[in-house]
Amino acid sequence: MKQHTVQTPYMVGEVHFYSAELDGELVLFDTGPPTPEGEACLLDSVDLKRLKYLVITHCHVDHYGLANFILQRSAAEVFIPRLDAIKFKRHAERMACMGELLGGYGFDEDFAVQLRESFERNKIFPAIPERFRIVEESDELSRLGIGYLACPGHSQSDLVYLAGDAAVTGDILLRSIFQAPLLDIDLDSFEGRFRNYDAYCRSLLNLAQLRGRRIMPGHRKFVDGVDEAILFYVKTLLERAAQLLPFRNLPLNEMIVQIFKGRLVEPFFVYLKVSEIVFMLDFLDAPELLKASLEQIGLFDRVSNLYTATIG
């Protein structure tokens, strides 16, 4: 498994994609961003004429943004997670539902319009791949020796791919990065929001299965270890949740104003912080879910004092 790295124009900085020879076939995991630098890095790193499969961890721009660039230059089969296929198909409906979700937290229609404009301005949604197949509906990847684990949390579609002793983890296991768990409509039902916190607590049980594997992260060149990545994320969650306690009973739009003193105005950044705060509030409403998952994977003792200090 080879790691390829390219700088992005996004807050997260550099991103990695990976190539591997599996059963004599060239396979690519993720693509890098849809930028001139991303295109050049991809062409320099991968023989697209030989590329047989492109496998996407989750459809965020820095991970799948060059899918069509690849399709126009290769005969590769593209595989994406099932929930991302739904997201593509029902994009307009999803955006309308996002406006309703934000309205429930005190944000008016003007903000929802500004957020959609911010998505467009920041090119958050590149073109849908011209052709693709769905990971969960095919056995072709398993014949190559590629397995997968569903590990939603950062997004609801996150998949971790297993190939040999390697695990390609996208944005779900990173070193010293707290990835915002994004606020979204539930893509299975389109009724109410997706419960990122509940999903992350369940995903911890799958992430623990990656112990002993080589972790191939989407950002930062390496991960110190599965446990270390989980503990960083959980400690950050606990610390930030404690900071929310004085504002917990405010409407969420007012909470944003109070915490950031009116300095946070770009709609996309407001959306990221709203997503994070909703995740923290869900934890404060049901901290026992996180505790139970951490106990099951043997990590609760390492955060027990911070957990107790946070929930009181």
VOPAGU-2260 file (C-alpha; in pm, 1 decimal, decimal comma):
REM VOPAGU-2260
SITE   aa  ch    i         X         Y         Z
SITE  MET   A    0       0,0       0,0       0,0
SITE  LYS   A    1     156,2     330,2    -112,9
SITE  GLN   A    2      65,3     665,3      38,9
SITE  HIS   A    3      39,8     968,2    -192,1
SITE  THR   A    4       9,5    1319,2     -48,0
SITE  VAL   A    5    -114,2    1647,2    -191,6
SITE  GLN   A    6    -186,5    1987,0     -38,4
SITE  THR   A    7    -546,3    2109,6     -44,4
SITE  PRO   A    8    -696,9    2460,0     -24,0
SITE  TYR   A    9    -912,0    2347,2     269,3
SITE  MET   A   10    -866,3    2396,9     643,3
SITE  VAL   A   11    -753,1    2038,2     692,8
SITE  GLY   A   12    -437,2    2093,4     485,7
SITE  GLU   A   13    -278,9    1798,9     309,7
SITE  VAL   A   14    -470,9    1485,3     218,3
SITE  HIS   A   15    -356,9    1132,1     136,2
SITE  PHE   A   16    -477,9     879,7    -116,5
SITE  TYR   A   17    -344,3     526,7    -155,8
SITE  SER   A   18    -259,9     279,2    -430,7
SITE  ALA   A   19    -203,4     -94,8    -407,2
SITE  GLU   A   20    -154,9    -399,3    -627,1
SITE  LEU   A   21    -417,9    -651,9    -520,8
SITE  ASP   A   22    -450,1    -985,5    -695,3
SITE  GLY   A   23    -257,2    -837,9    -987,3
SITE  GLU   A   24    -490,7    -536,5   -1022,3
SITE  LEU   A   25    -409,6    -170,7    -954,0
SITE  VAL   A   26    -646,9     -27,2    -694,2
SITE  LEU   A   27    -676,4     334,4    -578,5
SITE  PHE   A   28    -830,1     437,2    -247,4
SITE  ASP   A   29    -962,6     796,9    -264,2
SITE  THR   A   30    -846,5    1058,3    -515,3
SITE  GLY   A   31    -725,7    1381,9    -360,0
SITE  PRO   A   32    -888,9    1722,6    -428,1
SITE  PRO   A   33   -1017,4    1860,7    -761,6
SITE  THR   A   34    -736,5    2113,7    -801,4
SITE  PRO   A   35    -450,6    2149,3   -1052,5
SITE  GLU   A   36    -214,4    2031,7    -778,7
SITE  GLY   A   37    -437,5    1731,8    -711,7
SITE  GLU   A   38    -449,9    1639,7   -1080,1
SITE  ALA   A   39     -72,4    1668,1   -1116,6
SITE  CYS   A   40      -8,6    1457,2    -806,2
SITE  LEU   A   41    -251,3    1190,8    -924,5
SITE  LEU   A   42     -97,3    1170,0   -1271,8
SITE  ASP   A   43     250,2    1151,5   -1120,5
SITE  SER   A   44     152,8     883,2    -868,1
SITE  VAL   A   45     -80,4     646,3   -1051,4
SITE  ASP   A   46     -73,7     479,4   -1395,4
SITE  LEU   A   47    -434,8     555,4   -1486,6
SITE  LYS   A   48    -417,9     334,7   -1795,1
SITE  ARG   A   49    -367,2      35,5   -1564,0
SITE  LEU   A   50    -608,0     146,5   -1293,3
SITE  LYS   A   51    -878,8    -115,0   -1240,2
SITE  TYR   A   52   -1063,7       5,4    -930,3
SITE  LEU   A   53   -1121,1     335,3    -749,8
SITE  VAL   A   54   -1262,6     289,9    -399,2
SITE  ILE   A   55   -1390,9     589,8    -199,7
SITE  THR   A   56   -1395,8     604,9     180,5
SITE  HIS   A   57   -1658,2     883,1     188,5
SITE  CYS   A   58   -1773,0    1143,7     -60,6
SITE  HIS   A   59   -1619,1    1462,0      75,0
SITE  VAL   A   60   -1450,9    1680,5    -183,2
SITE  ASP   A   61   -1090,5    1610,6     -81,6
SITE  HIS   A   62   -1149,7    1234,3     -97,7
SITE  TYR   A   63   -1351,2    1187,7    -415,7
SITE  GLY   A   64   -1317,3    1517,9    -601,7
SITE  LEU   A   65   -1107,3    1375,0    -887,2
SITE  ALA   A   66   -1335,2    1079,5    -961,7
SITE  ASN   A   67   -1450,3    1218,7   -1297,4
SITE  PHE   A   68   -1093,9    1322,3   -1384,1
SITE  ILE   A   69    -999,5     955,9   -1337,8
SITE  LEU   A   70   -1301,8     823,6   -1525,1
SITE  GLN   A   71   -1217,8    1040,2   -1825,5
SITE  ARG   A   72    -867,3     890,1   -1837,6
SITE  SER   A   73    -921,9     527,9   -1740,5
SITE  ALA   A   74   -1161,1     236,3   -1756,3
SITE  ALA   A   75   -1160,9     204,0   -1377,8
SITE  GLU   A   76   -1463,7      84,4   -1184,2
SITE  VAL   A   77   -1562,4     337,3    -915,3
SITE  PHE   A   78   -1707,7     219,3    -584,3
SITE  ILE   A   79   -1874,9     457,0    -337,3
SITE  PRO   A   80   -2063,5     399,2      -8,8
SITE  ARG   A   81   -2438,3     336,1     -36,0
SITE  LEU   A   82   -2537,9     643,0     162,8
SITE  ASP   A   83   -2329,7     868,0     -58,8
SITE  ALA   A   84   -2521,9     736,7    -360,0
SITE  ILE   A   85   -2844,5     841,9    -184,8
SITE  LYS   A   86   -2690,6    1180,8    -107,5
SITE  PHE   A   87   -2611,8    1234,3    -475,8
SITE  LYS   A   88   -2955,2    1120,9    -594,1
SITE  ARG   A   89   -3152,7    1332,9    -348,5
SITE  HIS   A   90   -2924,3    1636,2    -324,6
SITE  ALA   A   91   -3193,3    1905,3    -367,0
SITE  GLU   A   92   -3421,1    1736,1    -113,7
SITE  ARG   A   93   -3128,8    1701,3     126,9
SITE  MET   A   94   -3046,8    2073,2     102,2
SITE  ALA   A   95   -3409,6    2162,9     173,2
SITE  CYS   A   96   -3410,6    1932,0     475,0
SITE  MET   A   97   -3086,6    2090,8     597,4
SITE  GLY   A   98   -3263,1    2426,9     596,1
SITE  GLU   A   99   -3539,7    2278,9     809,3
SITE  LEU   A  100   -3288,2    2130,2    1052,4
SITE  LEU   A  101   -3113,6    2464,1    1092,5
SITE  GLY   A  102   -3449,7    2636,9    1134,8
SITE  GLY   A  103   -3514,7    2409,5    1430,6
SITE  TYR   A  104   -3200,0    2549,9    1592,2
SITE  GLY   A  105   -3304,9    2914,7    1546,6
SITE  PHE   A  106   -3144,4    2995,2    1209,8
SITE  ASP   A  107   -3368,9    3173,4     961,5
SITE  GLU   A  108   -3419,2    3102,3     591,0
SITE  ASP   A  109   -3169,6    3374,3     497,4
SITE  PHE   A  110   -2896,7    3179,6     674,6
SITE  ALA   A  111   -2996,5    2858,7     494,9
SITE  VAL   A  112   -2972,4    3040,0     161,0
SITE  GLN   A  113   -2634,6    3187,7     255,1
SITE  LEU   A  114   -2511,4    2842,6     357,3
SITE  ARG   A  115   -2609,7    2692,2      21,7
SITE  GLU   A  116   -2430,4    2980,3    -150,2
SITE  SER   A  117   -2125,8    2915,5      70,0
SITE  PHE   A  118   -2128,9    2548,3     -30,8
SITE  GLU   A  119   -2125,1    2656,9    -394,6
SITE  ARG   A  120   -1861,6    2926,5    -343,8
SITE  ASN   A  121   -1630,6    2687,7    -162,1
SITE  LYS   A  122   -1701,5    2408,8    -416,7
SITE  ILE   A  123   -1799,7    2167,4    -142,4
SITE  PHE   A  124   -1993,2    1949,0    -386,6
SITE  PRO   A  125   -1792,0    1863,3    -699,7
SITE  ALA   A  126   -1957,6    1680,2    -987,0
SITE  ILE   A  127   -2115,5    1343,3    -920,7
SITE  PRO   A  128   -1904,0    1060,3   -1064,3
SITE  GLU   A  129   -2022,1     985,9   -1416,9
SITE  ARG   A  130   -2054,8     619,5   -1329,8
SITE  PHE   A  131   -2020,0     431,2   -1005,4
SITE  ARG   A  132   -2110,4     114,8    -820,6
SITE  ILE   A  133   -2211,8      76,5    -457,9
SITE  VAL   A  134   -1969,2     -93,5    -220,6
SITE  GLU   A  135   -2230,1    -267,8      -7,0
SITE  GLU   A  136   -2412,6    -409,5    -311,6
SITE  SER   A  137   -2116,3    -581,1    -480,6
SITE  ASP   A  138   -1893,4    -877,0    -400,7
SITE  GLU   A  139   -1623,1    -776,4    -647,4
SITE  LEU   A  140   -1407,5    -600,9    -388,5
SITE  SER   A  141   -1419,8    -902,3    -157,9
SITE  ARG   A  142   -1284,9   -1119,2    -441,1
SITE  LEU   A  143    -981,3    -888,7    -445,3
SITE  GLY   A  144    -937,2    -937,0     -72,3
SITE  ILE   A  145   -1081,3    -597,1      21,6
SITE  GLY   A  146   -1311,0    -591,4     321,5
SITE  TYR   A  147   -1483,6    -295,6     481,6
SITE  LEU   A  148   -1624,2    -177,3     812,4
SITE  ALA   A  149   -1896,4      85,9     842,5
SITE  CYS   A  150   -1769,9     346,8    1090,1
SITE  PRO   A  151   -2004,1     648,7    1070,0
SITE  GLY   A  152   -1941,6     951,4    1286,8
SITE  HIS   A  153   -1762,6    1220,0    1087,9
SITE  SER   A  154   -2017,5    1153,8     813,9
SITE  GLN   A  155   -2284,9     886,6     802,8
SITE  SER   A  156   -2127,7     710,6     504,1
SITE  ASP   A  157   -1772,5     654,5     641,4
SITE  LEU   A  158   -1625,4     319,3     540,9
SITE  VAL   A  159   -1288,4     177,8     649,7
SITE  TYR   A  160   -1129,9     -54,2     391,4
SITE  LEU   A  161    -924,3    -358,3     491,5
SITE  ALA   A  162    -659,6    -494,0     254,1
SITE  GLY   A  163    -395,7    -730,3     387,6
SITE  ASP   A  164    -267,2    -584,2     713,0
SITE  ALA   A  165    -364,7    -228,1     612,9
SITE  ALA   A  166    -674,5     -27,3     700,9
SITE  VAL   A  167    -759,9     278,9     488,9
SITE  THR   A  168    -953,3     489,7     737,6
SITE  GLY   A  169   -1044,8     812,5     555,6
SITE  ASP   A  170   -1126,0    1074,0     819,4
SITE  ILE   A  171   -1240,1     843,5    1098,3
SITE  LEU   A  172    -896,1     778,5    1258,1
SITE  LEU   A  173    -658,4    1073,9    1253,7
SITE  ARG   A  174    -364,1    1190,1    1462,6
SITE  SER   A  175    -439,6    1500,4    1671,6
SITE  ILE   A  176    -735,9    1613,1    1457,8
SITE  PHE   A  177   -1092,4    1643,0    1584,9
SITE  GLN   A  178   -1298,2    1608,6    1267,9
SITE  ALA   A  179   -1628,8    1791,5    1295,0
SITE  PRO   A  180   -1915,6    1536,8    1297,7
SITE  LEU   A  181   -2131,5    1698,8    1030,4
SITE  LEU   A  182   -2495,6    1790,9    1089,5
SITE  ASP   A  183   -2711,6    1622,2     825,4
SITE  ILE   A  184   -3050,7    1473,0     753,4
SITE  ASP   A  185   -3077,1    1098,6     814,0
SITE  LEU   A  186   -3013,5     964,5     464,0
SITE  ASP   A  187   -3189,9     633,5     526,0
SITE  SER   A  188   -3521,6     784,3     633,5
SITE  PHE   A  189   -3506,4    1156,5     542,2
SITE  GLU   A  190   -3688,5    1205,4     870,8
SITE  GLY   A  191   -3498,0    1405,7    1129,8
SITE  ARG   A  192   -3125,2    1446,0    1163,5
SITE  PHE   A  193   -2858,8    1180,6    1157,3
SITE  ARG   A  194   -2743,4    1103,5    1511,6
SITE  ASN   A  195   -2365,6    1133,5    1471,9
SITE  TYR   A  196   -2295,7    1084,8    1841,5
SITE  ASP   A  197   -2494,9     761,4    1867,8
SITE  ALA   A  198   -2328,8     635,4    1548,9
SITE  TYR   A  199   -1979,7     722,3    1671,9
SITE  CYS   A  200   -2036,2     531,0    1995,5
SITE  ARG   A  201   -2127,8     223,2    1789,1
SITE  SER   A  202   -1836,6     281,4    1549,6
SITE  LEU   A  203   -1588,6     264,6    1837,5
SITE  LEU   A  204   -1652,4    -109,7    1856,2
SITE  ASN   A  205   -1551,4    -150,6    1490,3
SITE  LEU   A  206   -1253,0      81,6    1523,8
SITE  ALA   A  207   -1118,8    -134,1    1805,7
SITE  GLN   A  208   -1101,8    -422,8    1556,4
SITE  LEU   A  209    -829,8    -229,6    1370,2
SITE  ARG   A  210    -575,9    -276,0    1648,7
SITE  GLY   A  211    -260,6    -430,7    1508,0
SITE  ARG   A  212    -325,7    -315,7    1150,7
SITE  ARG   A  213    -131,2     -50,2     960,4
SITE  ILE   A  214    -354,9     255,5     969,1
SITE  MET   A  215    -358,7     454,8     644,8
SITE  PRO   A  216    -523,5     786,2     744,1
SITE  GLY   A  217    -680,7    1048,3     520,0
SITE  HIS   A  218    -475,3    1326,5     683,8
SITE  ARG   A  219    -148,7    1341,4     877,1
SITE  LYS   A  220     106,9    1094,8     749,5
SITE  PHE   A  221      56,8     834,3    1018,1
SITE  VAL   A  222    -148,1     744,7    1324,3
SITE  ASP   A  223      31,4     660,1    1648,4
SITE  GLY   A  224    -215,7     381,1    1712,7
SITE  VAL   A  225    -586,0     306,7    1716,0
SITE  ASP   A  226    -619,8     360,7    2089,8
SITE  GLU   A  227    -424,3     687,4    2080,3
SITE  ALA   A  228    -641,6     825,1    1798,1
SITE  ILE   A  229    -961,7     729,5    1979,0
SITE  LEU   A  230    -841,4     875,2    2309,1
SITE  PHE   A  231    -744,0    1205,8    2147,9
SITE  TYR   A  232   -1088,5    1234,3    1991,4
SITE  VAL   A  233   -1271,8    1139,0    2310,5
SITE  LYS   A  234   -1064,9    1369,2    2532,3
SITE  THR   A  235   -1130,4    1657,9    2293,9
SITE  LEU   A  236   -1501,6    1577,4    2301,7
SITE  LEU   A  237   -1503,4    1578,4    2682,3
SITE  GLU   A  238   -1303,7    1901,0    2711,4
SITE  ARG   A  239   -1517,2    2090,3    2460,9
SITE  ALA   A  240   -1842,5    1955,3    2604,6
SITE  ALA   A  241   -1738,7    2091,3    2946,4
SITE  GLN   A  242   -1690,8    2435,8    2790,3
SITE  LEU   A  243   -2050,0    2425,9    2661,6
SITE  LEU   A  244   -2210,2    2371,2    3001,4
SITE  PRO   A  245   -2260,6    2743,4    3084,7
SITE  PHE   A  246   -2443,9    2792,0    2753,0
SITE  ARG   A  247   -2633,8    2462,9    2743,7
SITE  ASN   A  248   -2983,3    2609,7    2789,3
SITE  LEU   A  249   -2951,1    2877,3    2520,4
SITE  PRO   A  250   -3096,5    2836,7    2171,0
SITE  LEU   A  251   -2819,2    2709,6    1948,6
SITE  ASN   A  252   -2801,2    3022,7    1730,9
SITE  GLU   A  253   -2762,2    3230,1    2048,6
SITE  MET   A  254   -2502,3    2986,6    2178,0
SITE  ILE   A  255   -2290,8    3051,6    1867,0
SITE  VAL   A  256   -2312,2    3427,3    1924,0
SITE  GLN   A  257   -2222,3    3400,4    2293,7
SITE  ILE   A  258   -1931,7    3157,1    2249,3
SITE  PHE   A  259   -1771,9    3330,9    1951,3
SITE  LYS   A  260   -1867,0    3690,9    2046,6
SITE  GLY   A  261   -2004,8    3757,2    1700,0
SITE  ARG   A  262   -1672,3    3681,4    1529,5
SITE  LEU   A  263   -1798,1    3373,4    1344,4
SITE  VAL   A  264   -1989,0    3497,5    1039,8
SITE  GLU   A  265   -1896,7    3283,8     735,0
SITE  PRO   A  266   -2199,5    3049,1     698,8
SITE  PHE   A  267   -1991,9    2740,0     622,6
SITE  PHE   A  268   -1782,5    2785,2     938,1
SITE  VAL   A  269   -2096,9    2852,0    1141,7
SITE  TYR   A  270   -2238,7    2525,5    1005,9
SITE  LEU   A  271   -1924,5    2335,8    1111,7
SITE  LYS   A  272   -1948,7    2472,2    1465,1
SITE  VAL   A  273   -2322,3    2406,7    1483,7
SITE  SER   A  274   -2248,9    2046,0    1382,2
SITE  GLU   A  275   -1986,7    2012,7    1653,1
SITE  ILE   A  276   -2205,7    2167,1    1922,6
SITE  VAL   A  277   -2502,7    1941,2    1840,1
SITE  PHE   A  278   -2266,8    1642,9    1873,5
SITE  MET   A  279   -2149,5    1769,0    2214,9
SITE  LEU   A  280   -2504,2    1832,7    2335,2
SITE  ASP   A  281   -2604,4    1480,1    2236,1
SITE  PHE   A  282   -2315,5    1353,1    2447,8
SITE  LEU   A  283   -2426,3    1564,1    2744,8
SITE  ASP   A  284   -2778,3    1424,5    2708,4
SITE  ALA   A  285   -2660,3    1060,8    2701,0
SITE  PRO   A  286   -2300,5    1030,6    2828,1
SITE  GLU   A  287   -2360,6     668,1    2923,6
SITE  LEU   A  288   -2350,2     565,7    2555,1
SITE  LEU   A  289   -1989,2     677,2    2521,3
SITE  LYS   A  290   -1894,1     528,1    2857,0
SITE  ALA   A  291   -2040,1     189,6    2763,1
SITE  SER   A  292   -1854,2     177,5    2431,2
SITE  LEU   A  293   -1524,6     280,4    2589,4
SITE  GLU   A  294   -1567,2      18,8    2861,4
SITE  GLN   A  295   -1635,3    -247,1    2600,6
SITE  ILE   A  296   -1309,4    -169,5    2416,0
SITE  GLY   A  297   -1108,8    -128,4    2736,9
SITE  LEU   A  298   -1036,8     245,1    2720,8
SITE  PHE   A  299   -1272,0     404,4    2971,9
SITE  ASP   A  300   -1026,1     392,8    3263,1
SITE  ARG   A  301    -791,3     620,3    3066,6
SITE  VAL   A  302   -1051,8     898,6    3049,0
SITE  SER   A  303   -1259,8     825,6    3358,3
SITE  ASN   A  304   -1140,2    1129,3    3557,4
SITE  LEU   A  305   -1206,1    1367,5    3268,2
SITE  TYR   A  306   -1544,3    1204,7    3204,6
SITE  THR   A  307   -1645,1    1247,5    3567,7
SITE  ALA   A  308   -1525,6    1609,3    3574,2
SITE  THR   A  309   -1727,8    1685,9    3263,0
SITE  ILE   A  310   -2062,8    1533,4    3354,8
SITE  GLY   A  311   -2035,7    1612,2    3727,8
